[in-house]
C-alpha cells in the first residue's frame, strides 16, 4: 500500500510531505468563493460585457463599421497569404498521404478565416464532424457562435442547450476551441473587439451629434404662426408641414397660418459649419493614420549611419 506521506531531505533536516497535496490543485476556482456562476459555469469576465449586461454577440455589431471591418479583413488576408506546408518528416508515408488528401478536400482558407475569429472574440468553438471510410477522418469543420458555449469552473467547454440546465459537457475529439490570451481565471480569452467597442460607439454617437449640431447651427429657424382657435391636431399638421419645408423646401399650410424664417445674428451657413468643424473632429475616421506609411527613400540614396560616440 502506498504511503500518503513521504520525507524529503533538506539542509534543515527531513520534512514530511503529503503526496496528495503535491499532485492536486489546492487553489481551484470551484473552491474559491469569488469565482464561479450558476450551475457551476464560469461567467465571461469581460469588463465591457459586464458593463453592458449583454453576451458576446454584441461585438458582431462592430463588424458593420467600415473601419473595423476593413482592418479585420486586412488582418485575416495577411495571415491567409502566408506560406504553409505539412511537416511529414516524422510520420509514416501512408499517414502523410492520408493527411495531405484530407487537406486537399478542405476549404482551408475558410477554416483559417474562422480560426482567426478567436483573436476578435477571445475564443472560437469549432465543431468537427467525422466520417468513417478506411480511416476516421473529418468530413466537416465548422465554426459555431461563441454565445452558444460557456466554460465551467474547471475550464472545460460546455454547450448551452435551450430549455436545459445549460451544463452539457462536450465529448472528446469533437470540438476545437482556439483562444487568445486565455488563462486559468479567464478561459474565454481576451478579444480585440473589446478594446475598440467604446471608441466605435462613441464615434457613431459623435458623428450623429455633430450632424444634428451642424443642422441646428447652420440652418435658419422656421417659426409657424397659427390662430389661437387651432386644435392640437391642427398644430401637429402645421409642425409636419414645417418639417417638410426644412427637408425639401415645399410645404402646404392653411390660409390663416403663416411661416416666419429667422436668422440668428452671428450664425454661419451649413456649408461653412461643415468646412470649419469637420477637420477638427477628434472622432472622425483617419484612414491614412491607421495605415503604414510607405518608404519614400530612393534606392540609390545610401542609408545614413549613426555616429559612434566615443
Secondary structure as UniProt FT lines:
FT   STRAND          5..10
FT   TURN            11..12
FT   STRAND          13..18
FT   HELIX           19..23
FT   HELIX           29..31
FT   TURN            33..34
FT   HELIX           38..40
FT   STRAND          41..42
FT   HELIX           47..52
FT   HELIX           56..64
FT   HELIX           66..80
FT   TURN            89..90
FT   HELIX           93..104
FT   HELIX           108..115
FT   HELIX           117..121
FT   STRAND          123..132
FT   STRAND          136..143
FT   HELIX           146..148
FT   STRAND          149..152
FT   TURN            153..154
FT   STRAND          157..159
FT   TURN            162..163
FT   STRAND          168..169
FT   TURN            172..173
FT   STRAND          175..179
FT   TURN            187..188
FT   HELIX           192..194
FT   TURN            195..196
FT   HELIX           197..218
FT   STRAND          221..225
FT   TURN            228..229
FT   HELIX           232..248
FT   TURN            255..256
FT   STRAND          258..262
FT   TURN            265..266
FT   HELIX           270..277
FT   HELIX           278..280
FT   TURN            282..283
FT   HELIX           287..290
FT   TURN            299..300
//
